[in-house]
Amino acid sequence: MIRRALSSLFLIASVAGPCAEAAFAAEESVGCSLSQVEINPDTVIEPCSKIIEEKTTSPADRGYALFIRGMGYHNTKRFGLARQDYDAAIVLTPTNEELFVSRANIAFRGGRAQEGVSFLQTALGLNPSNGHALRTMGALMRDSGQPEEANRYYAMALAADPKDAYALLFRSENNAKLRQFDEALKDADDLVAIPPAAINRQGYLDGRGDRLDFHVKALETRAAVYEALRQFDRAEQDLNAAVAYSHSAASLSARGNFLAYKTGREKEALSDLDEAIALGSVDSRAYYAKGIVHLGLKEFQEALAAFDGAVKINPWFTSALRMRAKMHRELDQTDLAVADMTQAVAFCMQAGCTSALRDTMSALRLAGYWRSSENPTVLTPALEDAIRACMLDKLCN
């Protein structure tokens, strides 16, 4: 349950805004500064280390340099080192509210939810209007099934900073899930309107900790709203704009994923997805979409390889596990098919997902292998037998 509940919180590690410590000598030192974290986070490590190691550095300056170096580590996926620096900085500068927000993100990434919440509460205790802490609380509310409460926090975060890109992003996604598409589109419009240089200084980290182009994410977010509104031409325009702005794994993956589900666009979809993967995409959705295209073309071996790629990136991707199971079945690899489908069902029972379990049980019922109208909550021998029967039957879908 923690894995699912913290999905959005993994993303929140943008570069901190100004705080009371901004006047420290560390901030003024060339290279060890918030502005340099925004530009190239890796380059702050050495200059901050020199300040930290200098015996004459004051405790306040050392604390701030630890904070900046921690953010450098944080934004380059060295989370353990970031945690060490943040913890040391907290001892020296316990009133730096942004420090506690960043430390909370490290806790969430490590699956320590209560610890993360405690750090957020400390930040809000220091400053109840801290936008970064407020938007993080909003993400926590959304992922715990309280979307309206999430919007309340997002509104407070945006009152503190109307151009907080994360708050706009999360509220847009939240409203889209609530089917409040006008509100979702307004936030997406505001997100896209932030100049690329400005939005990228805020720093977008994905769930893996990779720092990606935030403007591409903004265009992808608005395209998703247009697609939900069935304004497919406008959605494609945004995705084309993303590719034109940055011909990258992220932009090509987004457009390829869109085209993969459009009849007659299979060749274009494969072109984008193959190039995205060649450029190093680690987006499991790109591999899954590629698998769907190959499946539609009845290229089962290629589809199997694509779904396998999706599962390797995200072992909890239950839809990809189910599709890999079906490809194993098509290739008469029954034991592998049974193992994948059983794993998908077990993951859904453990994580509380509904769609993969619902689809699997529906297929078992339609094929006559499961009589009960109730979905099981545990993996029983009877259910395992039903899954095996289905994996021997190519019409069981």
Helices and strands as residue ranges (DSSP letters): H 2-5, G 9-11, G 20-23, H 25-28, H 34-39, G 41-44, H 45-53, H 59-74, H 79-92, H 97-109, H 113-126, H 131-143, H 147-160, H 165-177, H 181-193, H 196-202, E 204-205, E 211-212, H 214-228, H 232-245, H 249-259, H 266-278, H 284-296, H 300-313, H 318-330, H 334-351, H 355-366, H 381-391
